[in-house]
């Protein structure tokens, strides 16, 4: 593994012993930062925390088959597709309400009428 030395390591004011300690600290922090990035990206994709825990556990077992990860990702894809379908139905309902709106008074308002009937 190649190590990226931060620019401050070339500063003559930092002793070689301190530079070595900073490099070791950086090497230890890298896996934690990768896990945090993994969690962040998983959350952006909408994965529930339990699934993220399971995926992290799977990532610690690199020789294991990825079938379990595929199941989790497939389940998330189905959930996203379901949310999209529901959002599209909501969009159509709102569009229908606005299309029927005659821009008259509140007593004739289709938006109020439709919302009241649900």
FIKOLZA-1660 file (N, C-alpha, C; in steps of 0.1 Angstrom, whole numbers, plus 5000, padded with zeros to 4 digits):
% residues 118
   i   px   py   pz ch aa at
   1 5008 4988 5000  A  X  N
   1 5000 5000 5000  A  X CA
   1 5009 5012 5000  A  X  C
   2 5007 5021 4991  A  X  N
   2 5015 5033 4990  A  X CA
   2 5008 5043 5000  A  X  C
   3 5016 5051 5006  A  X  N
   3 5012 5060 5016  A  X CA
   3 5013 5074 5010  A  X  C
   4 5003 5082 5011  A  X  N
   4 5004 5096 5007  A  X CA
   4 5009 5104 5019  A  X  C
   5 5019 5111 5017  A  X  N
   5 5025 5120 5028  A  X CA
   5 5019 5133 5026  A  X  C
   6 5013 5138 5037  A  X  N
   6 5007 5151 5036  A  X CA
   6 5017 5162 5035  A  X  C
   7 5014 5173 5029  A  X  N
   7 5024 5184 5027  A  X CA
   7 5031 5188 5040  A  X  C
   8 5025 5187 5051  A  X  N
   8 5031 5192 5064  A  X CA
   8 5043 5183 5068  A  X  C
   9 5043 5171 5062  A  X  N
   9 5054 5162 5066  A  X CA
   9 5068 5167 5060  A  X  C
  10 5067 5175 5050  A  X  N
  10 5080 5180 5044  A  X CA
  10 5085 5192 5052  A  X  C
  11 5077 5197 5061  A  X  N
  11 5081 5209 5069  A  X CA
  11 5093 5206 5078  A  X  C
  12 5103 5214 5077  A  X  N
  12 5115 5211 5085  A  X CA
  12 5113 5212 5100  A  X  C
  13 5103 5219 5104  A  X  N
  13 5100 5221 5118  A  X CA
  13 5095 5208 5125  A  X  C
  14 5090 5199 5117  A  X  N
  14 5085 5186 5123  A  X CA
  14 5096 5176 5123  A  X  C
  15 5098 5171 5135  A  X  N
  15 5109 5161 5137  A  X CA
  15 5106 5148 5129  A  X  C
  16 5116 5141 5125  A  X  N
  16 5114 5128 5118  A  X CA
  16 5106 5118 5127  A  X  C
  17 5108 5118 5140  A  X  N
  17 5100 5109 5148  A  X CA
  17 5085 5113 5148  A  X  C
  18 5082 5126 5148  A  X  N
  18 5069 5131 5148  A  X CA
  18 5063 5128 5134  A  X  C
  19 5070 5130 5123  A  X  N
  19 5066 5127 5110  A  X CA
  19 5061 5112 5109  A  X  C
  20 5069 5103 5115  A  X  N
  20 5066 5089 5115  A  X CA
  20 5053 5086 5122  A  X  C
  21 5052 5092 5134  A  X  N
  21 5040 5090 5142  A  X CA
  21 5027 5096 5134  A  X  C
  22 5029 5107 5128  A  X  N
  22 5017 5113 5120  A  X CA
  22 5014 5104 5109  A  X  C
  23 5024 5098 5102  A  X  N
  23 5021 5089 5091  A  X CA
  23 5014 5076 5096  A  X  C
  24 5018 5071 5107  A  X  N
  24 5011 5059 5113  A  X CA
  24 4997 5062 5117  A  X  C
  25 4995 5074 5123  A  X  N
  25 4981 5079 5126  A  X CA
  25 4972 5080 5114  A  X  C
  26 4978 5085 5103  A  X  N
  26 4971 5086 5090  A  X CA
  26 4967 5072 5085  A  X  C
  27 4977 5063 5086  A  X  N
  27 4974 5049 5081  A  X CA
  27 4963 5043 5089  A  X  C
  28 4962 5045 5102  A  X  N
  28 4952 5039 5110  A  X CA
  28 4938 5046 5107  A  X  C
  29 4938 5059 5104  A  X  N
  29 4926 5066 5102  A  X CA
  29 4920 5063 5088  A  X  C
  30 4928 5058 5079  A  X  N
  30 4922 5056 5065  A  X CA
  30 4911 5045 5065  A  X  C
  31 4912 5034 5072  A  X  N
  31 4901 5024 5071  A  X CA
  31 4889 5030 5078  A  X  C
  32 4890 5038 5088  A  X  N
  32 4878 5044 5095  A  X CA
  32 4872 5054 5086  A  X  C
  33 4880 5061 5078  A  X  N
  33 4874 5071 5069  A  X CA
  33 4867 5064 5057  A  X  C
  34 4873 5052 5053  A  X  N
  34 4866 5044 5043  A  X CA
  34 4853 5039 5047  A  X  C
  35 4852 5034 5060  A  X  N
  35 4840 5029 5065  A  X CA
  35 4829 5040 5067  A  X  C
  36 4834 5052 5071  A  X  N
  36 4825 5063 5072  A  X CA
  36 4819 5067 5058  A  X  C
  37 4828 5067 5048  A  X  N
  37 4824 5070 5034  A  X CA
  37 4814 5060 5029  A  X  C
  38 4816 5047 5033  A  X  N
  38 4807 5036 5029  A  X CA
  38 4794 5039 5035  A  X  C
  39 4793 5042 5048  A  X  N
  39 4781 5044 5055  A  X CA
  39 4774 5056 5049  A  X  C
  40 4781 5067 5047  A  X  N
  40 4775 5079 5041  A  X CA
  40 4769 5076 5027  A  X  C
  41 4776 5069 5019  A  X  N
  41 4771 5066 5005  A  X CA
  41 4759 5057 5006  A  X  C
  42 4759 5047 5015  A  X  N
  42 4748 5038 5017  A  X CA
  42 4736 5046 5022  A  X  C
  43 4737 5055 5031  A  X  N
  43 4726 5064 5035  A  X CA
  43 4721 5072 5024  A  X  C
  44 4729 5077 5016  A  X  N
  44 4725 5085 5004  A  X CA
  44 4716 5077 4995  A  X  C
  45 4719 5064 4994  A  X  N
  45 4711 5055 4986  A  X CA
  45 4699 5049 4993  A  X  C
  46 4697 5054 5005  A  X  N
  46 4685 5050 5013  A  X CA
  46 4685 5037 5020  A  X  C
  47 4697 5031 5021  A  X  N
  47 4697 5018 5028  A  X CA
  47 4694 5020 5043  A  X  C
  48 4686 5011 5049  A  X  N
  48 4684 5012 5063  A  X CA
  48 4696 5009 5071  A  X  C
  49 4697 5013 5083  A  X  N
  49 4709 5011 5091  A  X CA
  49 4712 4996 5093  A  X  C
  50 4702 4988 5095  A  X  N
  50 4705 4974 5097  A  X CA
  50 4711 4968 5085  A  X  C
  51 4707 4972 5073  A  X  N
  51 4713 4967 5061  A  X CA
  51 4727 4972 5059  A  X  C
  52 4730 4984 5063  A  X  N
  52 4743 4990 5063  A  X CA
  52 4752 4982 5072  A  X  C
  53 4747 4979 5084  A  X  N
  53 4755 4970 5093  A  X CA
  53 4759 4957 5087  A  X  C
  54 4749 4951 5081  A  X  N
  54 4751 4938 5075  A  X CA
  54 4761 4939 5063  A  X  C
  55 4760 4949 5055  A  X  N
  55 4769 4951 5044  A  X CA
  55 4783 4954 5049  A  X  C
  56 4784 4961 5059  A  X  N
  56 4798 4964 5065  A  X CA
  56 4804 4951 5070  A  X  C
  57 4795 4942 5076  A  X  N
  57 4800 4929 5081  A  X CA
  57 4804 4921 5069  A  X  C
  58 4797 4921 5059  A  X  N
  58 4801 4914 5047  A  X CA
  58 4814 4919 5041  A  X  C
  59 4816 4932 5041  A  X  N
  59 4828 4938 5036  A  X CA
  59 4840 4933 5043  A  X  C
  60 4838 4929 5056  A  X  N
  60 4850 4924 5064  A  X CA
  60 4853 4910 5060  A  X  C
  61 4845 4903 5051  A  X  N
  61 4848 4889 5047  A  X CA
  61 4849 4889 5032  A  X  C
  62 4861 4893 5027  A  X  N
  62 4863 4895 5012  A  X CA
  62 4862 4882 5004  A  X  C
  63 4864 4871 5010  A  X  N
  63 4864 4858 5003  A  X CA
  63 4850 4852 5002  A  X  C
  64 4840 4858 5009  A  X  N
  64 4827 4853 5009  A  X CA
  64 4819 4856 4996  A  X  C
  65 4810 4848 4992  A  X  N
  65 4802 4852 4981  A  X CA
  65 4794 4864 4983  A  X  C
  66 4791 4872 4972  A  X  N
  66 4784 4884 4974  A  X CA
  66 4769 4883 4973  A  X  C
  67 4764 4870 4973  A  X  N
  67 4749 4868 4972  A  X CA
  67 4741 4875 4982  A  X  C
  68 4746 4876 4995  A  X  N
  68 4739 4883 5005  A  X CA
  68 4738 4898 5003  A  X  C
  69 4749 4903 4997  A  X  N
  69 4749 4918 4994  A  X CA
  69 4740 4920 4982  A  X  C
  70 4739 4911 4973  A  X  N
  70 4730 4913 4962  A  X CA
  70 4715 4912 4966  A  X  C
  71 4712 4904 4976  A  X  N
  71 4699 4903 4982  A  X CA
  71 4695 4916 4988  A  X  C
  72 4704 4922 4996  A  X  N
  72 4702 4935 5003  A  X CA
  72 4700 4946 4992  A  X  C
  73 4708 4946 4982  A  X  N
  73 4707 4957 4972  A  X CA
  73 4694 4955 4964  A  X  C
  74 4690 4943 4961  A  X  N
  74 4678 4941 4954  A  X CA
  74 4666 4945 4962  A  X  C
  75 4666 4942 4974  A  X  N
  75 4655 4946 4983  A  X CA
  75 4654 4961 4984  A  X  C
  76 4666 4968 4984  A  X  N
  76 4666 4983 4984  A  X CA
  76 4661 4988 4971  A  X  C
  77 4665 4982 4960  A  X  N
  77 4660 4986 4947  A  X CA
  77 4645 4985 4946  A  X  C
  78 4639 4974 4951  A  X  N
  78 4624 4972 4951  A  X CA
  78 4618 4983 4959  A  X  C
  79 4624 4987 4971  A  X  N
  79 4618 4997 4979  A  X CA
  79 4618 5011 4972  A  X  C
  80 4629 5014 4965  A  X  N
  80 4630 5026 4958  A  X CA
  80 4620 5027 4947  A  X  C
  81 4619 5016 4939  A  X  N
  81 4609 5015 4929  A  X CA
  81 4595 5017 4934  A  X  C
  82 4592 5011 4946  A  X  N
  82 4579 5013 4952  A  X CA
  82 4577 5028 4956  A  X  C
  83 4587 5034 4962  A  X  N
  83 4585 5048 4965  A  X CA
  83 4583 5057 4953  A  X  C
  84 4590 5054 4942  A  X  N
  84 4589 5061 4930  A  X CA
  84 4574 5060 4924  A  X  C
  85 4569 5048 4925  A  X  N
  85 4555 5045 4920  A  X CA
  85 4545 5053 4928  A  X  C
  86 4547 5053 4941  A  X  N
  86 4538 5061 4950  A  X CA
  86 4539 5076 4948  A  X  C
  87 4552 5081 4946  A  X  N
  87 4554 5095 4943  A  X CA
  87 4547 5099 4929  A  X  C
  88 4548 5090 4920  A  X  N
  88 4542 5093 4907  A  X CA
  88 4527 5094 4908  A  X  C
  89 4521 5085 4916  A  X  N
  89 4507 5085 4918  A  X CA
  89 4503 5098 4925  A  X  C
  90 4511 5102 4935  A  X  N
  90 4509 5115 4941  A  X CA
  90 4509 5127 4931  A  X  C
  91 4519 5126 4923  A  X  N
  91 4521 5137 4913  A  X CA
  91 4509 5137 4904  A  X  C
  92 4504 5126 4899  A  X  N
  92 4492 5125 4891  A  X CA
  92 4480 5131 4898  A  X  C
  93 4478 5127 4910  A  X  N
  93 4467 5132 4918  A  X CA
  93 4467 5148 4919  A  X  C
  94 4479 5153 4922  A  X  N
  94 4481 5168 4923  A  X CA
  94 4478 5174 4910  A  X  C
  95 4483 5168 4899  A  X  N
  95 4481 5174 4886  A  X CA
  95 4466 5174 4882  A  X  C
  96 4459 5163 4886  A  X  N
  96 4445 5162 4883  A  X CA
  96 4437 5173 4891  A  X  C
  97 4441 5175 4904  A  X  N
  97 4434 5185 4912  A  X CA
  97 4436 5198 4906  A  X  C
  98 4448 5201 4902  A  X  N
  98 4451 5215 4896  A  X CA
  98 4445 5217 4883  A  X  C
  99 4444 5206 4875  A  X  N
  99 4437 5207 4862  A  X CA
  99 4422 5210 4863  A  X  C
 100 4416 5204 4873  A  X  N
 100 4402 5206 4875  A  X CA
 100 4399 5220 4882  A  X  C
 101 4409 5226 4887  A  X  N
 101 4407 5239 4894  A  X CA
 101 4402 5250 4884  A  X  C
 102 4391 5256 4888  A  X  N
 102 4385 5266 4879  A  X CA
 102 4390 5280 4883  A  X  C
 103 4399 5281 4893  A  X  N
 103 4405 5294 4897  A  X CA
 103 4393 5303 4902  A  X  C
 104 4383 5297 4908  A  X  N
 104 4372 5304 4913  A  X CA
 104 4374 5307 4928  A  X  C
 105 4363 5305 4935  A  X  N
 105 4363 5307 4950  A  X CA
 105 4366 5294 4957  A  X  C
 106 4370 5296 4970  A  X  N
 106 4373 5284 4978  A  X CA
 106 4362 5275 4979  A  X  C
 107 4349 5280 4979  A  X  N
 107 4338 5271 4979  A  X CA
 107 4337 5261 4967  A  X  C
 108 4343 5265 4956  A  X  N
 108 4343 5257 4944  A  X CA
 108 4356 5250 4941  A  X  C
 109 4365 5252 4950  A  X  N
 109 4379 5248 4948  A  X CA
 109 4381 5232 4948  A  X  C
 110 4385 5227 4937  A  X  N
 110 4387 5212 4936  A  X CA
 110 4399 5207 4945  A  X  C
 111 4408 5215 4947  A  X  N
 111 4419 5211 4956  A  X CA
 111 4414 5209 4970  A  X  C
 112 4406 5218 4975  A  X  N
 112 4400 5217 4989  A  X CA
 112 4390 5205 4988  A  X  C
 113 4382 5204 4978  A  X  N
 113 4372 5193 4977  A  X CA
 113 4379 5179 4977  A  X  C
 114 4389 5177 4969  A  X  N
 114 4396 5164 4968  A  X CA
 114 4403 5161 4982  A  X  C
 115 4409 5171 4988  A  X  N
 115 4416 5168 5000  A  X CA
 115 4406 5165 5012  A  X  C
 116 4394 5171 5011  A  X  N
 116 4384 5169 5021  A  X CA
 116 4378 5155 5020  A  X  C
 117 4378 5149 5008  A  X  N
 117 4371 5137 5005  A  X CA
 117 4380 5125 5008  A  X  C
 118 4392 5127 5013  A  X  N
 118 4401 5115 5015  A  X CA
 118 4402 5113 5030  A  X  C
% end
